[in-house]
Amino acid sequence: SVATMLSQLTRGMEDRLLLLKSILKAADISNVARPWSLASRWTSAVVEEFQSQGDQERDLGLEVTPIGDRTKFQSLAHTALGFDDFIAIDLFETLAMVVPGARPMEIQLKIN
C-alpha cells in the first residue's frame, strides 16, 4: 500500500512529500492514461479550454500562452503526443517504479 511505501522511504519527510506530490500530479493528469476513447474526449475538452484562454489573452493584448494559441494548433493527436512525451510518460514511468499499482496506467499511456 502507499502507506507502507511512505513508511519505508529513507529520507523521511522529503521523500514522503515528493511521493505524495507525484501521486497527486498523476491523479490530476490521469485522463491521459485511460483508454484512448475516453482520453481523447478529455484531451479535446482541455485543448478547447486552453484555446479559450489563449483567445482571451489575445483579446487583452497579452502574449498568448503557446499551448493556447489557436493559430498554431496542429491537431489533437499532436497536442496529446507533445504532452505525453514531455510530461506524462516520465511521471508515470517513475511513479510505476515506486508504486507498482501505477504500472497499468503507464502501459495504457504508452498504448495511446
Buried (B, 14 or more C-beta within 10 A) or exposed (E): EEEEBBEEBEEEEEBBEEBEEBBEBBEEBBBBBBEEEEBBEBBEEBBEEBBEBBBEBBEEEEEBEEBBBBEEBEEEEEBBEEBBEEEBBEBBBBBBEBBEEBBEBBEBBEEB
